[in-house]
């Protein structure tokens, strides 16, 4: 799930409903996206009903978001009609996602139409859904359905009217197309919401499997320009390897075909969202063309693709809900997202999207960031997962003390520890790959959901390598751990060190995010433009000096602030008794803060421990060809 700026977008949608639905309701949904550039969808829905009280629900709890993120505030202009007349509706006094309707006598079908404002609050990201050149449709934005009905039981026949000349990509099966109006085969509401659509005036499709191979894998690209969607030959080769490597890792595929949807836009995106038969990926307009942006987002599609097995097929019981109004529980997100973070980064290296050195630099930056997370002293990792509903919406200031969605990166370190421990226990004859193949593999076929709980995880690990996994994982996840779990790095034959050389991943992030990072020395990062302090680590030298987020840097040791000047001051202060003086503006007042720090710049890296076996290098070696097969 990523960042993005806004742009105006407008969609018209049409949804046709039919009243107090039978036990298995059937909907007709029409979406008019021809006004996309103004961030405005128009929808019209038709549904068969019987005369009685009817409650319609707007999807609230969105899969992959793990929280009540359905953008209900953007549903506008709601109008319900039946029998040629307008039917009054009333929002539930407590449940903002529910609308009550009394279907009059003689009415057998109702139509509900509304406009969806899509320039912000889009499920799956915070950015807009469309610009002048591209759009990204998440169907949960555009439907109402009978409350309490299981989403598997609601059948939907959907269509969309695209801007003239635009082409599209989706996992849905096309039933017919008339110019810019596309109709899809009827599917369950579950499948519809699980099958986003991207479209644009600049579109390309890249085949990842050979003719006749099944299942078929493609990348669908849309972007703000032809240059933006021009994928290099080396990237195409890497994504073909990704298909092969996932086959080798899991040994089965739980989809009939797979579309990697890729949106290259700074106006539309800010998201990465998993689905059974597709993934919605938006790394920004320069995702393929700018080296730093490409490096930072190299793991995006491997991560979301991995979710087809870990998250969609195998899913924690608390996230396997019957519809979109039933609350989710996120206590096992360190498996759902954390294991996926680990496997996604391993696959990024196995495919060649990262070099071994870049994988090491990413791991070092993750380990260092978590080891400097002040909030570890009071909040367990599991609580960051349970609290996802709050933490995803939290502001940036003091995030280090609050903690964020740490179940992603810390989950990576935990599963690295599990992987290296399995390798040690079995003399490197087995690994986490064996667990993934047994636990997430199973029988190939169409999308299915197989829920699991904590005990299932423990049983699966013990089947690979007997050990007290329950105690290890409970300690890592459920107890307060003041230090990051670095055992996986150390068991892998490496150690975390700091020196003057910038970390490659951190340096790329500084350039893309336009910031300077002094987290591991002074204890803060600062914007390159304006010099505003970002997060300040509680307990760091900067915190002890009195600095806080939102303050603005004016000068360093009496000279105008710049990132390079502060870095030079850090270097010059090493081994001296001379403190660093910062002139700072805070709420229109100026004050000089003195930081007593003398250890110079500190950047994280991994350093080889010669006397230990190098397991990190082994776990990122390509596996395709060993047991990949043609799944």
N, C-alpha and C positions, 0 to 999 in steps of 0.2 A: 504494500500500500504506500503510495508515494505522494510527492508534492505536486502542485500545479497552480498556475495563475488562472484568472477568470477570462471569459470572453462572453459576448452576448449570444444566447442561443435560445431557440424557440421551437417548440414542437407542438404540433396539433395532434391530439389523439382522439381516437374513436373507439369506444368500447361498447359492445352490445351485450346486455344482460338479459336473462329471462327469470322472472320473479321467484317467489319462495320456492327455492330450487328443489328439484327432486333429490333423492339420496345421492346421486352422482350428477352434479350440475354440469351443464354444457354452456360455454360462453363463446360469443363471437366478438373478437377484439380487432378494431381497426385503428391504426396509428397513422396520422398525417404528419410527416416530418419535413414538409416542403418549406417551412418557415424556420429551418434549423438555425440560421445565423443569428436569430434573435433569442435563442435559448427559450423556446416556447414550443411545447408539443401539444397537439390537440388529439384527444382520444375519445372513442365512442365504443361502448360495450353493449351487447344485447344478450339477454338471458331469459329463458322460460321460467315462469313463476305460477304460483297459485294464489288466490286472494287470501291474504293473512298478513301477520306481522313478519317483516323480513329485516334481518340485520346484515349489512354488507361490511366487509373488512378491507382496509388498505394494508398491504403487507408491512409489518413492523419489524420483526426480527429477521434480519437478512443473512442467509448462509454466507460464510466467509468473512462477514463483518463481526459475527459473534456478539451482536448487540442490537438494541432497538434503533436501527439507523434508517428505517424507511422514511423518506423525506416528506412526511405528511404536510408540513407547513407549505410545501410547494404545489399541493393539489388545489387548484382554484377553479372557479366557475362551474362547480358541480350542478348538474341539472338531471333530474330523473323524470322520465316520461313513460306513459303507458296508456293504451286505449285512446290515443290522440290528445291526452291531457297531461299537464305537469302534475307530478305527484310530490307532495311536500316530503322533506326529509329532516331529520334532527340528529345532530351529533350526540353521542353518548356523553353524559355529564362527567363520567370518570375516565372512560377509555377514549382517548382522542382519535384512535384509529378505527372506531366503529361508527357506522351511520345507520339509523333506524328508519324504516319505511313501512307504511301501512298500505299494502297492495289492495286497491279497490276491487269490488265485485265486478266480474266480467273481464278482468284484465288477465291475460295469459302470458304476456311478454312485456318486459320493461327494457328501456334503453337508458343507460347512464353515460353522460358525456362530461368531460372536464378537461381543463388545460393544466399542463404540468410545467411549472417554471423550472428550468434545468441549468441555471447558471451557477448554482452552488448547492451544497448539501446532497450531492448525488451519492447514492449507496455504492460503496466500493472506492470512494475517493471524495475529496473536498472540492474538486474543480468542476468545470462546466461539462456539459454533455455534447456540445457542438460548437463549431465555428463556421466561417464562410466556406471551409473546404472539407471538414470531416464531422462525423457524429458517432456517438457511442450510446446505444440503447440498452439500458438495463430494464427488462420488462416489468420488474417489480414496481417501478415508478408509475406504471401505466394501467394497472388493473385494480378492480374491486372484485371480491369474490364472497360467496356466502360464508358468514362467520361460522366457525366451528367445523367447517368441512375440511377433511384431510386434503392437502394439496395434491396428493396422488389421485384423488377421486374426481377432481375438477378437470374437465376436458376443455381445451381452448383451441379454437381455430383462429389464428392470428394472421394479419396482413399489415403491410406498411407501405406508405406512399413516400418514396424518396425524392429528393431534388432531381430534376432532369439531368440525365447523363451520369449520375453517380453509380458506382458499383459497390458491392457489399460482400462481407464475409460473416458467416455464422455456422454453428453446428446444426441448426434446424434444417429440415428437408424441405426444399421448395416444391410446392404443388403446382404452381403456375406463375407466370409473369407476363404482364401486359404493360409494355414500356417501363415506367418507373414505379408501377404498383406490383408488389410481390406478395403472393399468398403462400402460406406454409401449411404443411400437413398437420392435422390436428394432433396435439400432444397434451399430456397432463400439465397442470399448472406448475408442478414441480420441474418438469423438463423445460417448460418455457422460461421460467425464472432462471434456470440453470444454463440458458443458452443465449447470451448477449449477442448483439449484432453491431458490427462497425461498418461504416460506409464513408465514401468520400469521392471527390472529383479526381483524386490521384490514388489509384488502387493497383495493387499487384498481388498475385498469388504465386507462391513458390512451393513446388512439390518436394517433399522430404522422403518419399518412398518411391520405389521403382514401379513402373506400370505393371499392374496385375497383382502387386503385393497387397496383402490385407492384414490389418486395417490400414486405410489410407491416412497419411499425415500431411498437412499443409500448413504454411504460414500465410495468413492474410494480412497485407500491409495497407494502411491508409496513412496519408500524411499531408502536411501543408504544401508540399511541393514534390515534384518528381525526384529531386535530389535527395529529399528526406527519406524516401522509401527505397533508395538504391542500396541494397544489401550486398556486401562484398562476397566474393567467392569463398573466402576463408570462413566467414560467418555461416554461409550456407552449408559448407562442409561440416562445421561444428554442430549445427542443428540436426543434420542428418545423423551425426554421431550420437546426439542426444537421444534420438529415437532408438538407436541400437543399444546405447548404454542403459536406458531404462528397461529395455527388454532383458538385458543381462542381469540387471539388479533385481527386478521383481518377478520375471518369468511368466508374466501374464498381463493382459490388458483388459480393462473393464470399460471399454467403449467400443462402438461400432466404427468410428472414425474420429479423428481429432484435428481441431483447428486451433493453431496458435495465433490468436488475434493480436496484432501489433499496431498501435496508434502512435504516430510520430508527430506530435503537436505540443506546443507550449500553452495553447489555449484549452485543449481538451486532454484530459488524462489525470495524472496524479494518482494513478491506481495500479494495482496488480491484484486481480481477483480470480480465484480458482473455480473451475467447473468440471463436471464429469468428462465432457467431450470437447471442451475448449478451455482456453484461459484468456483473460482480458488484460493485456499488458500495455502500459503507456509510460515509457521512459523519458518522454520529452522529444521535441522536434529534432534535436541533435543526437538522439540515442544511437544512431548508426554512424554518424559522421564526425563527431567530436571525440577524440581519444579518451579524454577524462570521463565524459558522460558515458561513453561506451564501456569503459573499465568498471565504473561504479555500478552499472546496471547489467553487467554480463550475467549475473546470477538470477535476474528477474524471471526469465522464461523457464530456466531449469527448476526454480523454486515452485512456480505456479503449476508447471507440468507435473512435478512430483506429487502435488496435491491430488491428482486424479486417483492415486493409490492411497496416500496418507492424508485423509481429510474428507474425501468424497466417498471412496469405496469403504475403507476402514475409518470409522468416525466415532469419537467419544460418545457414550450414551447420552450425556447431557447436551450434546449439540445435534443429535439426531431427532429433531422435533417433527411432529405430525403436520404442522402448518406454520404459517409465518406470524401467528399471534401467540404461540406458545413460547414462554421465556426459555432462553438457553442458559446453561451453566458452563463456565469456562475453566474449571479446575484442571482439566487435562490439556490445556492449550500448549503446555510445554512439550507435549507429544505431537499434537496436531500441527502446531507452527514450529516448535523447537526442533523436532526431528526433521521436519521438512527443510528448515534453515540449514541444518547439518548436511542432509543429503543433497539439497540443491547446490550448495557450495562445493561439495565433493564432485558432483556431476559437472559443475562448471569447469573444474580442473580436468576431469577425465575426458571431457570433450575438446579441450584445448581453448575454450573461451578465456580461461586464465592459464597462465604459466604456473608451474609449481611455486616459483618465487612469489607471484601475486597471491596465490592461495595462502602462503605463509604470512604475507604482509596483512591480508585481510583477517586472518586468525589472530595475529598479534594485536591489531587495532581493536578487535572485539574483546580480547582478553584484558587489555589495558583499560579500555573504557569501563568494563564491568568491575574491574579491580579498584577503580576510582569512583565507584558509585556509592556516595555517602549514605543513601537511603537503605543500603544493605543492612545497616546497623539496627533497623527497626522493622523492616518489612520483608517477609518471606517471598520467594519467587512465586509460589502458588497464589499469594494474595495479589500479585500483579496480574495474574491470569483471571482470577475471580473478579477482579475490579476493572476488567477491560472496558465495561460500559462507561466508567468515569474517566479512566486514564487516557483513552483515545481522544477525548475532547479537552484534555487539560492543556493549559497554556504552557509556553516554553520555560518561563522563569522558574528557577529553583527545581527544575525537573530532576536534577541529580539527587536531590533530597527526597522528592516525592516518589521517584522511580517511575519509569514509563513501561512500555510493552516489552519488558526485559525477558519474557518467556520466549521471545524469538532468539536473540543472540545468546542468552545464557543456556537456552535449550541446546544450542549448537555445541557449547562447551561440555554440557552434561552428556550428550550422546557421543561426543568424541571420547569422553572418558569411558563410556560403556563399550564403545567399539575397541579401543585399545586394551581394555581389560579382557574382553573376550579373546582377543589375539594373544594376550599373555597367558591366559588360562589354557588355551588350546595349542600353544606353541606355534601360533600364527597359522593354524590349519583351518580355523573358522573366524568369522568376523560378523559385524553387524549386517553385512550383505546377506548372510544366511538367515538371520532373523527377518529381514525385510522380505526375502523371497517366500518364507513360510507364512509370515503374518499378513503381508499385503498382497501376496501373489494369488494363490487359489486358482480358480477356474476362469479362463478368459471368457468374456461374454459382454452383453449390454450392461449399461450402468446399473449398479445395485449398491445398497448400503448395508454394511455389516458392522453393527455397533460393538464397542468394547469398553471395558473398564480397567482400572489399575491392576486388578488381579490377573486379567487376561494378558497384560503386558509382561507381568512377572512370570507367568506360566510360559509365555513365548520365549522369553530370554533364557529361562532355565532349560528349555528344550534344546537350546543351542549350546549353552555352557552353564552347568549348575553353579550357583553362587548365591550369596545373600543379596540379591538385587533389590528386594523390598527395603531393606535397611539403607542401602546405598542411596536409592532414589528418594526415599522419604527424607533422609538427611539433607540431600541436595535441594529438594523442592519445598519441603514443609517447615523447615527450621530456619531461623535467622542466621545467615552466613555472612559475617563481616567481610570476608575475602571471596573473590571470584573462584570458581572451581577450575583450577589450572592443572588438575591431575592428568587429564587427557593429553595435554601438551607434553607434560613431563614423562608420562608413560610412553608417549610416542617418540621419545628420544630427543626432545628439544626443551628449551626454557625461554621464558619471557625476559627480555633485557631492554634497557633504554640507553640511547646514545644521541649524538648530535645529528645523525643522518635522518632526514625526514622519511617517514613511512610513506611508501608509494600510494597506498589507498587514501591515507589521510591528506596527503598533498593534493591528490586529485579532487577530493571533497572540498578542500579549501578553495580551489580554483572555481569549481562549479557553483558552490554555495556562496562564494565571495566573502570569505571569512578567514580569520587567522586563529589557529588553535594553540592555546597555551595550557591546555587541560592538565598535562602531566608535569608541568613545572609550576607556574603561578596558580593554576586552578581555575581557568576560565577560557572561553573563546570570545572573539570580538568580531563584529562585522567589518569588512574591508572598506565599505562605503559608509561613512558616518561615525565609525569607531564606537558603536554601541555594544556594551557588554551583553553577551548572551548568558548562558548558565554560569553560575559561580558555585564551585564545589564547597559544600559545608565542611569546615575543618582545614581547607587549603590555605596557603600563605595569603592569597588574595582575600579570602573570607576573614581571616584573622585580622587583616589590615582594615576591614570595614567595607570592602567593595560588595556590590550586589548587582543583579541583573537589571538592565535598563539604563544604567549609568553610562555616560558618554566620555570616552577618552579624549582629552584635549592635548596633553603633552607628556613626554617621557623624559625625565631628568632635565626638565627645563626647555626641551625642544619639541616642536610640533609632532603630534603622534602619527606614526605609521607602523604597520606590522613589522616591517624590516628594521625600523629603529628600535622597537621593543625587543626584537630578537637579538639585535646587536647589544643592547643593554644587558640582556640575560647572559650573553657570552662574556661580556666584559666584567660582570660581577662575580664570575666563578672564582672561588678561592680567595675572595676579598672580604672585607668587612663592610663594603659599601652597599647600602640598600638601594632599591630601585624606587624612585619617586614618580608618582603618576598624578598629574593634574586632571581632575575629573569633574564633569558637570552633572549635577543631579537636581532635577526640578528647578532649573534656572539658577542654581547656586553652585559655586565653584569651591573645590576643596582639594588639597594635596594629601595623597595617601602614601604612606611609606611601607614598602613590602620588604621584609627581612628574608631574602631568599638568595642563595649563593651557589646553587648546583648547576646552573646553565640550562640550555635547552635539553629537553628529554623527549625522545621519540621512540615508540615501541617497535620491537622486532623480535623474531625468533632466532635463537642461537642453538646450533647443534651441540649435543652432549655426546662426544665421541664414544664413550664406553657403553652407551645404550643403543639398542637396535632402532633403526630409523623406520618406525611404523607409519609416520605421517606420509612419507614418500610412497610407501606401499599402498596405502588406502586410496590415493588419488590416481593410481595406475589404471588405464582403461581396462574394462572387463569384457567388452563386446567381442564375440568370437569364442569366449569360453563357454557360455551357456545362453547366449542371447536368443538364438532361434528366430523364427519368423512368427511372432505372436500377433 
